[in-house]
Amino acid sequence: MLKEILVQELKKFGIEVESNQIEIPKEEFGDLALPCFIFAKKKRKNPNEIAKEFSDKISSDLIERMEAVGGYLNFFLDWKKIIPFLKQIEKIDKWIMKEKKKIMVEHTSVNPNKAIHIGHARNACLGDVIAKMLKLKGNEVIVANYIDDTGKQIAHLVLAFKYLNYSEESEMKFDNYCDKVYVEIHKKLEENPELQEKIKKISKLIEEGNNKIAIYARKLAEKVVKEQLKTIWNLNIFYDLLNWESDILRKKMLEKTLEFLKKKDLIEKVKTGRKKGCWVLRLSKLKEFQNLKDADKVLIRSDGTVVYAAKDIAYAFWKHGILEDEFEYKIFCIQPNGKELWSTCEKGEKLNSKFNKVDVSINVIDARQSLEQEIVKNTMKLINPNVNYIHYAYEVVSLSQKTAKKLGIEMDESKQFIHMSGRKGWFINVDTLYQKLFEKILEEVKKRNLGMEEEKCKEIAKKLTISTIRYELLKVSPEKMIIFDLDEALSLEGNTAIYVLYTYARACNILKKAGKFEENYKVEKIEDGEKKLLKHLLLFPEVLTQALSDLRPNEICNYIFTLANIFNNFYEKYPVLKSEKEGFRLELVRKTKKVLEFCFDLLGIEKLERI
């Protein structure tokens, strides 16, 4: 909004700019800055000359003064005249560009042989907020969780329970127990290579379907997924659809995809050489892959088993309606938020493209899969150049040296972090993190609220735990690795959800004490702390618009952390209640609360008026 105010003022003087071209300079250089370099080519003038020329022609009540410095025109605003624009914060929705697209956001997609660890939780939290952002923009959003129940990972569990006498019963949560079993089986495979052949046979039976092993594998996978969902629901994340890989194979979608690609002359069976008998995708025909030494991608191995990319291409074809929706569906369960969770299945209802034929598909998958995703995207582009298949890449979560040591992992002292590994058992389960964090927060809540009922303390601690985990995983930009440190995650200070929630509770308390009040947008003098808070609030629409456009939850986290700092400095320095400027200052408090509430809803942070 603040940048847009200046854009509209400049228009009056024939200066056409976009709000994203306006910059926020260092405080000593003004409130807003216009880089005049953007006009230099068209006007064929030095940027400094242009800045001076603009300065001479602009005359606005909203601008106190201007300075032309280093090719920039710096604006010092008359903040007393800017105050009335604060009213528009109530109309946040009008600043959001509305779309009307059908979009599928696929996230989480954890192999059904393990529990959810913090790396998976980063994926799920990002996907959840991306879906919220897209809904805010007026889109129809389908949230899908793809279950790879035909891969080698599930074959490991089948080997354990069917052939190596592992019991399916355990006092542990079943997905956590399967984690333990998976690590042990992986060690056995290293010690006994003959078991690798058994894994291959099991995998082939699972992919073929319609046999006892395939039926057992699906039931086993469903049992794990039910436990995974409990973990994810604990973070207030929910889905519309579970799409099972075994159903993709059962409906012969892979064969239909291969036939389609054959007709387009994009795949062929290799007759000689090391890839003899394999079906390969001729990526060498695509300019994006021509520099690769071995650009042709195997889709079907010579033994008939299918690689991930082939299944991904078939799934993408279904999403975008290149393949018809032949799935059958059933309600898998009713989620804790009351929402139905649908699932593909062997026998169920036909839903006439309720879930597919999307305009856009967004696939939240870590950056290590970028090449695989490029293959899928470019294959789609060959079929339809206008298809909008997006890989939302993010970096992985690694373990800090301290945390690795706590897990008993031996590592080089010179290394700052170590990558997680499910096979080796190097990970932090979300269930474990949630419980440890909950216990620590509950203890702190009880200290701060002596005499509060146990259940009320637990309710507050639960909300703070959910908010803390989500905020920790969302505040870092997606392209940056998170080096997870257990001690830091359990800290209640710094750039945390608890800090911004404490700020929110403070604002609520001030407004509760104030009761009804008369807002005031006219003041004789505006103090520095008031101006900083006003400025940051008025920048929110632009921050929100950019974050929604780029699908970057971390930008919203950055904004509210800065808002919390500015607000708390304002609170410490200036009395609000019974001051000469009570109406104005209370309005600043109310708008801070409004903006925080909006951001909390978007980020999935639980609102608390008392901590």
C-alpha positions in Angstrom: 0.0 0.0 0.0 2.7 2.5 0.9 4.5 2.0 -2.4 1.2 2.2 -4.2 0.4 5.5 -2.5 3.6 6.9 -4.1 2.9 5.3 -7.5 -0.5 7.0 -7.6 1.0 10.4 -6.6 3.7 10.1 -9.3 1.0 9.3 -11.9 -0.4 12.8 -11.4 2.9 14.2 -12.7 3.1 11.9 -15.7 5.6 9.5 -14.1 4.6 5.9 -14.7 6.1 3.3 -12.4 5.1 -0.1 -10.9 5.0 -0.5 -7.1 7.7 -3.2 -7.3 10.1 -0.7 -8.8 9.9 1.5 -5.7 12.6 0.7 -3.1 12.9 1.0 0.6 16.2 2.9 1.3 18.2 3.1 4.5 16.5 5.3 7.0 18.8 8.3 6.5 18.0 8.4 2.8 14.3 8.7 3.2 11.1 6.7 3.4 10.9 5.5 -0.2 13.2 5.7 -3.2 12.7 5.8 -7.0 15.7 4.4 -9.0 15.9 6.6 -12.0 18.1 4.2 -13.9 14.9 2.6 -15.1 14.2 5.7 -17.2 17.7 6.4 -18.5 17.5 4.4 -21.7 14.2 5.7 -22.8 15.0 9.4 -21.9 18.6 9.1 -23.0 19.7 11.0 -19.9 21.9 10.5 -16.9 19.9 9.1 -14.0 21.0 12.0 -11.8 19.5 14.5 -14.3 16.3 12.5 -14.4 16.0 12.5 -10.6 16.5 16.3 -10.5 14.0 16.8 -13.3 11.4 14.7 -11.5 12.1 16.5 -8.2 11.4 19.9 -9.8 8.0 18.8 -11.3 6.6 16.9 -8.3 4.5 18.8 -5.7 2.4 16.7 -3.3 0.9 17.2 0.1 2.0 13.7 1.0 5.7 14.4 0.3 7.5 16.6 2.8 10.7 16.8 0.7 12.8 15.0 -2.0 16.5 14.5 -2.5 18.1 13.5 -5.8 21.2 11.4 -4.9 23.2 8.9 -6.9 20.6 8.3 -9.6 17.8 7.9 -7.0 15.0 10.3 -6.1 14.5 9.8 -2.3 11.2 10.7 -0.8 10.6 11.9 2.8 6.9 11.5 3.4 4.6 13.8 5.5 3.5 11.1 7.9 0.7 13.1 9.4 -0.9 13.1 6.0 -0.2 9.4 5.5 -2.0 8.3 8.8 -5.5 8.1 7.3 -4.4 5.4 4.8 -4.1 3.1 7.9 -7.9 2.6 7.6 -7.3 0.5 4.4 -5.6 -2.2 6.4 -9.1 -3.5 7.2 -9.6 -4.3 3.5 -6.6 -6.7 3.0 -8.6 -8.8 0.5 -8.9 -6.0 -2.0 -5.1 -6.0 -2.4 -5.1 -9.6 -3.5 -5.3 -10.3 -7.3 -7.9 -13.0 -7.7 -7.5 -16.0 -10.0 -10.0 -18.7 -10.9 -7.8 -21.7 -11.7 -8.1 -25.4 -10.7 -4.8 -26.2 -9.0 -3.4 -29.4 -7.5 -0.8 -29.1 -4.8 0.9 -32.4 -4.1 3.0 -32.5 -0.9 4.3 -34.8 1.9 4.3 -38.0 -0.2 6.4 -40.0 2.3 7.2 -43.6 1.5 4.8 -45.8 3.5 7.6 -47.6 5.3 8.5 -45.0 7.9 7.4 -42.3 10.3 7.4 -38.6 9.4 10.7 -36.9 10.1 11.5 -33.2 10.2 12.6 -33.2 6.5 9.1 -34.5 5.5 7.5 -32.0 7.9 9.3 -29.1 6.0 7.7 -30.4 2.8 4.3 -30.7 4.4 4.3 -27.3 6.0 5.5 -25.6 2.8 2.8 -27.5 0.8 0.1 -26.6 3.3 0.8 -22.9 3.2 1.2 -22.8 -0.6 -2.3 -24.3 -0.8 -3.6 -21.6 1.6 -2.0 -18.9 -0.5 -3.5 -20.2 -3.7 -7.0 -20.5 -2.0 -6.6 -16.9 -0.8 -6.2 -15.9 -4.5 -9.5 -17.4 -5.3 -8.4 -20.7 -6.8 -10.0 -24.1 -6.5 -7.2 -26.1 -4.8 -6.9 -29.8 -4.4 -4.4 -31.0 -1.9 -3.0 -34.4 -2.7 -0.7 -36.8 -0.9 0.9 -39.3 -3.3 1.6 -42.7 -1.7 4.5 -44.7 -3.4 3.3 -48.1 -2.2 5.0 -50.1 -5.0 8.7 -49.1 -4.4 11.5 -51.0 -2.9 10.9 -49.4 0.5 7.6 -51.2 1.0 9.3 -54.4 -0.3 11.7 -54.2 2.6 8.8 -54.4 5.1 7.2 -57.2 3.2 10.5 -59.1 3.4 10.7 -58.5 7.2 7.1 -59.4 8.1 6.5 -62.2 5.6 9.9 -63.9 5.3 12.1 -63.0 8.2 9.7 -63.6 11.0 9.4 -60.0 12.2 6.3 -59.4 14.3 3.8 -56.8 13.1 2.8 -56.2 16.7 4.7 -53.6 18.7 4.1 -51.2 21.6 5.6 -48.5 19.5 3.5 -46.4 17.1 3.4 -48.6 14.0 5.2 -46.1 11.6 7.9 -45.6 14.2 8.3 -49.3 14.6 8.6 -49.7 10.8 11.4 -47.2 10.8 13.3 -49.4 13.2 12.5 -52.5 11.1 13.6 -50.8 7.9 17.0 -49.8 9.4 17.6 -53.4 10.5 16.5 -54.9 7.2 18.9 -52.6 5.3 21.8 -53.9 7.5 20.8 -57.5 6.7 20.7 -56.7 3.0 24.3 -55.4 3.2 25.4 -58.5 5.1 23.5 -61.0 2.9 23.4 -60.0 -0.8 21.2 -63.0 -1.6 18.3 -61.1 0.1 18.6 -58.4 -2.6 17.3 -61.0 -5.1 14.3 -61.6 -2.8 13.6 -57.9 -2.7 13.6 -57.7 -6.5 11.1 -60.6 -6.7 8.9 -59.0 -4.1 9.0 -55.6 -5.9 8.0 -57.2 -9.2 5.0 -59.0 -7.5 3.9 -55.7 -5.9 4.1 -53.9 -9.3 2.2 -56.7 -11.1 -0.7 -56.5 -8.6 -3.6 -59.0 -8.2 -1.5 -61.4 -6.1 -1.3 -62.2 -2.4 2.0 -60.2 -1.9 0.6 -57.1 -3.7 -2.6 -57.2 -1.6 -0.6 -57.7 1.6 1.8 -54.8 0.6 -1.2 -52.4 0.1 -2.7 -53.3 3.5 0.7 -52.8 5.2 1.2 -49.5 3.5 -2.3 -48.3 4.5 -1.5 -49.3 8.1 1.6 -47.1 8.0 -0.1 -44.2 6.3 -2.8 -44.1 9.0 -0.1 -43.5 11.5 1.7 -40.9 9.3 -1.6 -39.0 9.0 -1.9 -38.8 12.8 1.5 -37.1 12.9 0.6 -34.7 10.1 -2.8 -33.9 11.6 -1.0 -32.9 14.8 0.5 -30.0 12.8 -3.0 -29.0 11.5 -2.3 -30.2 8.0 -5.0 -31.9 6.0 -5.6 -33.3 2.5 -8.3 -33.8 -0.1 -6.9 -37.0 -1.8 -4.6 -39.9 -1.2 -3.4 -41.1 -4.6 -1.8 -44.6 -4.5 0.8 -45.7 -6.9 -0.6 -49.3 -6.9 -3.8 -47.8 -8.3 -1.9 -46.1 -11.1 -0.4 -49.4 -12.1 -3.7 -51.3 -11.6 -5.5 -49.0 -14.0 -2.8 -49.6 -16.6 -2.1 -45.9 -16.7 1.6 -46.6 -17.2 0.9 -48.7 -20.3 -1.4 -46.0 -21.7 1.2 -43.4 -21.1 3.9 -45.5 -22.8 1.5 -46.0 -25.8 0.9 -42.3 -26.0 4.6 -41.6 -25.9 5.3 -44.3 -28.6 2.7 -42.6 -30.9 4.6 -39.3 -30.4 7.9 -41.1 -31.3 9.3 -40.1 -27.9 10.2 -43.6 -26.5 11.6 -46.8 -28.0 12.9 -50.2 -26.9 16.7 -50.5 -27.0 17.9 -53.5 -29.0 21.7 -53.4 -28.3 24.2 -52.2 -25.7 24.0 -51.9 -22.0 20.4 -50.7 -22.1 19.3 -53.6 -24.3 15.7 -54.5 -23.5 14.9 -51.2 -21.7 12.3 -48.7 -22.8 13.9 -45.3 -22.9 12.7 -41.8 -23.3 14.7 -40.0 -26.0 15.5 -36.8 -24.0 18.4 -36.1 -26.5 15.6 -34.6 -28.7 15.1 -31.9 -26.1 17.5 -29.0 -26.2 17.5 -28.8 -22.3 19.2 -32.3 -22.2 21.5 -32.2 -25.3 24.6 -31.3 -23.3 24.2 -34.4 -21.1 26.5 -37.3 -21.8 23.7 -39.9 -21.4 20.5 -38.0 -22.1 18.2 -41.0 -22.8 16.2 -41.9 -19.7 15.3 -45.5 -18.9 11.6 -45.8 -18.1 11.2 -49.6 -18.0 14.1 -51.7 -17.0 15.0 -54.9 -19.0 13.5 -57.0 -16.2 10.2 -55.2 -16.6 10.3 -53.1 -13.4 9.4 -49.5 -13.7 11.6 -46.5 -12.7 10.1 -43.6 -10.7 10.1 -41.1 -13.6 7.8 -43.3 -15.7 5.3 -43.4 -12.9 5.6 -39.7 -12.3 5.0 -39.0 -16.0 1.9 -41.2 -16.0 0.7 -39.4 -12.8 1.3 -36.0 -14.4 -0.6 -37.1 -17.5 -3.6 -37.9 -15.2 -3.3 -34.6 -13.3 -3.5 -32.5 -16.5 -6.2 -34.6 -18.2 -3.9 -36.1 -20.9 -5.2 -39.4 -19.5 -8.8 -39.7 -18.6 -9.8 -40.2 -14.9 -10.3 -43.9 -14.7 -9.7 -44.1 -11.0 -12.3 -45.3 -8.5 -12.5 -43.5 -5.2 -13.7 -44.0 -1.6 -13.6 -42.0 1.6 -10.5 -43.1 3.4 -11.4 -41.4 6.7 -12.9 -38.2 8.2 -10.1 -36.0 9.3 -9.9 -34.2 12.7 -11.0 -31.0 11.0 -14.2 -32.7 9.9 -13.1 -32.8 6.2 -13.4 -36.0 4.1 -10.2 -37.5 2.9 -10.7 -39.3 -0.4 -8.5 -42.1 -1.7 -8.1 -44.0 -4.9 -9.0 -47.6 -4.5 -9.7 -50.9 -6.3 -13.5 -50.7 -6.1 -15.3 -47.5 -5.4 -17.1 -44.5 -6.9 -16.3 -42.8 -10.2 -16.1 -39.0 -9.6 -15.9 -37.7 -13.2 -12.6 -35.7 -13.0 -13.4 -34.2 -9.6 -9.6 -34.3 -8.8 -7.9 -34.1 -12.2 -7.9 -32.0 -15.4 -6.1 -29.2 -13.4 -4.9 -26.0 -14.9 -1.8 -26.0 -12.7 0.0 -28.8 -10.8 2.5 -27.8 -8.1 4.7 -30.6 -6.8 6.5 -29.9 -3.5 9.6 -32.2 -3.9 13.1 -31.6 -2.5 15.8 -30.1 -4.8 17.6 -33.5 -5.1 14.9 -34.6 -7.4 15.2 -31.6 -9.7 16.6 -33.5 -12.7 13.8 -36.1 -12.4 11.2 -33.3 -12.3 12.7 -31.6 -15.3 12.3 -34.8 -17.2 8.6 -35.0 -16.3 8.0 -31.3 -17.0 9.7 -31.3 -20.4 8.0 -34.5 -21.4 4.7 -32.7 -20.6 5.8 -29.7 -22.6 6.4 -31.9 -25.7 2.7 -33.0 -25.5 1.3 -29.6 -24.6 3.6 -26.5 -24.7 1.1 -24.6 -22.5 1.0 -27.2 -19.7 1.7 -25.6 -16.3 3.6 -28.3 -14.3 5.6 -26.8 -11.5 8.3 -28.3 -9.4 8.4 -26.4 -6.1 11.9 -27.3 -5.0 13.3 -26.8 -1.5 16.5 -27.7 0.2 16.8 -30.6 2.7 16.9 -30.5 6.4 20.2 -31.7 7.9 21.3 -32.4 11.5 23.7 -30.2 13.4 26.8 -31.7 14.8 25.5 -31.4 18.4 22.2 -33.1 17.4 24.1 -35.9 15.5 26.2 -36.6 18.6 23.0 -36.9 20.7 21.7 -39.5 18.3 25.0 -41.4 18.6 26.1 -40.6 15.1 29.9 -40.5 14.6 31.0 -37.7 12.3 34.0 -35.6 11.3 34.5 -32.9 13.9 35.3 -30.4 11.1 31.8 -30.8 9.7 29.0 -28.5 10.8 26.1 -30.8 9.8 25.3 -34.3 8.5 22.5 -35.3 6.1 19.7 -37.4 7.4 19.5 -41.0 6.3 16.4 -43.3 6.8 18.5 -46.4 6.0 21.0 -45.6 8.7 18.5 -44.3 11.2 19.9 -40.8 11.2 16.8 -38.6 11.6 14.5 -36.8 14.1 11.0 -38.0 14.1 8.3 -35.4 14.3 6.5 -37.4 16.9 9.6 -37.3 19.1 10.2 -33.6 18.5 6.5 -32.8 19.1 6.5 -34.6 22.5 9.8 -33.1 23.7 8.7 -29.6 22.7 5.3 -30.0 24.2 6.8 -31.1 27.6 9.2 -28.2 27.7 6.5 -25.6 26.7 4.0 -27.0 29.1 6.5 -26.6 32.0 7.0 -23.0 31.0 3.3 -22.3 30.6 2.7 -23.6 34.1 5.4 -21.4 35.6 3.9 -18.3 34.0 0.3 -19.2 34.9 0.3 -20.3 38.5 -3.1 -21.7 39.4 -4.3 -22.3 35.8 -6.1 -25.5 35.3 -4.0 -28.4 33.9 -6.2 -28.9 30.8 -6.0 -25.2 30.0 -2.2 -25.2 30.3 -2.1 -28.3 28.0 -4.3 -26.6 25.5 -2.0 -23.5 25.4 1.1 -25.8 25.2 -0.3 -27.8 22.3 -1.1 -24.7 20.3 2.4 -23.3 21.0 4.0 -26.6 20.0 2.2 -26.8 16.6 3.0 -23.1 15.9 6.7 -23.5 16.9 7.3 -26.5 14.6 5.5 -24.9 11.7 7.3 -21.5 12.1 10.7 -23.1 12.4 10.2 -24.9 9.1 8.6 -22.0 7.3 10.9 -19.1 8.3 13.9 -20.2 6.2 13.7 -19.5 2.5 13.0 -22.8 0.5 16.4 -22.6 -1.4 18.3 -22.7 1.9 19.1 -25.8 3.8 17.8 -26.0 7.4 20.5 -27.3 9.8 18.3 -28.6 12.5 19.5 -28.3 16.0 17.4 -30.0 18.7 18.5 -27.6 21.5 17.7 -24.5 19.4 14.3 -25.9 18.4 13.5 -26.3 22.1 14.6 -22.8 22.9 11.7 -20.4 23.6 13.6 -17.2 22.6 14.6 -15.4 19.4 12.9 -15.5 16.1 10.3 -18.0 17.1 6.5 -18.5 16.9 6.4 -18.0 20.7 7.9 -14.5 20.4 5.4 -13.3 17.7 2.6 -14.9 19.6 3.7 -13.1 22.8 3.5 -9.9 20.8 0.0 -10.7 19.6 -1.1 -11.5 23.2 0.3 -8.2 24.3 -1.7 -6.3 21.7 -4.9 -8.3 22.7 -4.3 -7.3 26.3 -4.0 -3.6 25.5 -7.2 -3.6 23.5 -9.0 -5.6 26.2 -8.1 -3.0 28.8 -9.0 -0.1 26.5 -12.5 -1.4 25.8 -14.4 0.7 23.3 -12.4 3.7 22.0 -12.7 6.4 19.4 -10.1 6.0 16.6 -8.1 9.0 15.8 -6.2 9.6 12.5 -5.2 13.2 13.2 -2.2 14.1 15.3 -0.1 17.2 15.7 3.2 15.3 15.8 4.2 11.8 15.0 7.0 10.2 17.0 9.8 8.1 15.5 8.5 4.8 17.0 5.0 5.6 15.8 6.2 6.3 12.3 8.2 3.0 12.1 5.2 1.0 13.2 2.8 2.9 10.8 5.3 2.5 7.9 5.7 -1.3 8.5 1.9 -1.8 8.7 1.4 0.2 5.4 4.0 -2.0 3.7 2.1 -5.2 4.5 -0.1 -5.3 1.3 3.0 -5.1 -0.9 4.8 -7.8 1.1 1.7 -10.0 1.0 1.2 -9.5 -2.7 4.8 -10.4 -3.5 4.8 -13.4 -1.1 1.6 -14.7 -2.8 3.0 -14.2 -6.2 6.3 -16.1 -5.4 4.7 -18.6 -3.0 7.2 -17.8 -0.3 5.9 -18.4 3.2 9.3 -17.2 4.6 8.6 -13.7 3.5 5.5 -13.6 5.7 7.5 -15.0 8.6 10.2 -12.3 8.1 7.5 -9.6 8.0 5.8 -10.6 11.2 9.1 -11.0 13.1 10.1 -7.5 12.1 6.6 -6.3 13.0 6.9 -7.9 16.4 10.2 -6.2 17.1 8.9 -2.7 16.0 5.7 -3.1 18.0 7.5 -4.2 21.1 9.9 -1.2 20.9 6.9 1.1 20.4 5.1 -0.5 23.4 8.2 -0.1 25.6 8.8 3.6 24.6 5.3 5.1 24.4 2.3 4.8 26.8 -0.8 3.8 24.9 -3.7 3.9 27.4 -4.6 7.3 28.9 -2.0 9.1 26.7 -2.8 12.3 24.8 -2.7 10.2 21.6 -4.7 7.2 23.0 -7.0 7.0 19.9 -4.2 7.0 17.4 -1.9 4.6 19.3 -4.8 2.2 20.0 -5.5 2.2 16.3 -1.9 1.2 15.7 -2.3 -1.6 18.2 -5.5 -2.7 16.6 -4.1 -2.8 13.1 -1.0 -4.7 14.4 -3.4 -7.3 15.8 -5.3 -7.4 12.6 -2.2 -8.0 10.4 -0.8 -10.6 12.8 -4.1 -12.5 12.8 -4.2 -12.5 9.0 -0.6 -13.8 8.8 -1.2 -16.4 11.5 -4.1 -17.9 9.6 -2.0 -18.0 6.4 0.9 -19.7 8.2 -1.2 -22.1 10.3 -0.1 -20.5 13.6 -2.5 -20.9 16.4 -3.8 -17.6 17.8 -3.5 -17.2 21.6 -4.6 -14.2 23.6 -2.7 -15.5 26.6 0.5 -17.3 26.9 
